[in-house]
Amino acid sequence: MSKAFDRYSSVIFMVIGIFFVVESQKISESAYGSNVGPDMFPTILGAVLVLLSLRLFYETFKYVNEQKGKEELDYKRFFIILISAILYASFIETLGFILTTFLFLLVSFIAMDKKNILKSIVIAACFSGGVYYLFVEVLEGSLPGFPTWF
């Protein structure tokens, strides 16, 4: 991207992250049957977004020169990931967290880089299983694991 775009987007993402953190403090701190409250993930995600936007803003000062040519946008990849994100949100309750997260990540990774399919499968499987284990077993939260018919 360009230096100006990266700077503006980092500021916008930082404001969104701060908004997430502030608004997540208004959510109740406990949930039925879970030691992890519904306020935890928005708070963590907001903090991560703020930190990453600060990093992006810092990185813009290291840019050597700005490319003069106009970069062509890749609408095909964008719509593949957008549709897969919509399907992910639609089917997470029905198919469970592990399966839908694995499929979403796999489709997204393949849309970005078709060369390393085996590597994409391993990363998607490890991430979806790891996050499920961390949230359900370690933090004692609740997520839909696998579908009931599985």
Secondary structure as GFF3:
##gff-version 3
##sequence-region A 1 150
A	DSSP	alpha_helix	3	24	.	.	.	ID=ss1
A	DSSP	alpha_helix	40	59	.	.	.	ID=ss2
A	DSSP	three_ten_helix	60	62	.	.	.	ID=ss3
A	DSSP	alpha_helix	75	95	.	.	.	ID=ss4
A	DSSP	alpha_helix	97	112	.	.	.	ID=ss5
A	DSSP	alpha_helix	117	133	.	.	.	ID=ss6
A	DSSP	pi_helix	134	138	.	.	.	ID=ss7
###
